[in-house]
């Protein structure tokens, strides 16, 4: 899971991080921008895998490579296939 922390005082938000990293960035933000105010705001939770993959990109690359290989074999009359 990934977490994004929003400041309760301004529009600041952390990137999607682990819970510990997000909390730490929020604490640092409050210390810099809102000294004396305890960290507040809200937390978004992304239940998908953080930095979650590339979608169908690997499948598309494999398909293109297979097409190139098939075309190369088709042009060479000495190879079976």
N, C-alpha and C positions, 0 to 999 in steps of 0.2 A: 504494500500500500504506500501511497505517497500523500503528503500533507502540504497544504498551502495556508499560511497564517496571514490574516488580515489585521492591520492596525485598527484599533477602535477610535483613534484620534485623527487620523488622516487617511489618505488613499494608499498607503504603502501595503504591499503584499509580498510575501516571499515567493521564490519559484517553488515548483514541486520538489519536495525534499523528504528525507526520513523525518520521523516525528522529532527526534532529538535535534537534528540539524535545524529544522523549522523553528522549534522553540528557542534555540540559541540565537538564531537570526532575529527573531522577534524581540528577545531580551536586549540584544545589542542595539536594535533600532530604537527601542524605548529609551535606553540609556543615552543615546546620541540626540534624539529628536524631542523626547518628552521626559526630561529628567524629573524625578520625583513622582511620576505617575506610574502605578503598577501596570504591567502589560495586560492589555485587554483586547477586545475585538472578537473575531471568530475564526474558526478553522474549517477549511474545506478538506474533505477526504476523497481521494481518488482510489477506488478499490482495485483498479487495474494495476498491472505491473508498472512501476515507475520506469521512465525512459523506455516505454513498452514496445520494443520491437520496431520493425519497419513495415508493418502491414504485409502487403503481398509483393513487395519488392524482390525478396529472394526468389520467390516462385517465378516472377516475370523474368529475372536474369537467367534462371535455369532453362526456362522455355526458349528464350532467345538463343542461348548456347546450343541447345539441342537442335533448333532449326538451322543454325549455322553448320553444325556438324553433319546434319542430314543433307544439306545443300552441297557441302564439300564432297561427301561420299558419292552423291549422285553425279557429279561432274567427272569423276575419275572412272573411266570405263573398266579399268583393270581390277577394281575392288568389288567384292560381292556386296550386294545390298540393294 
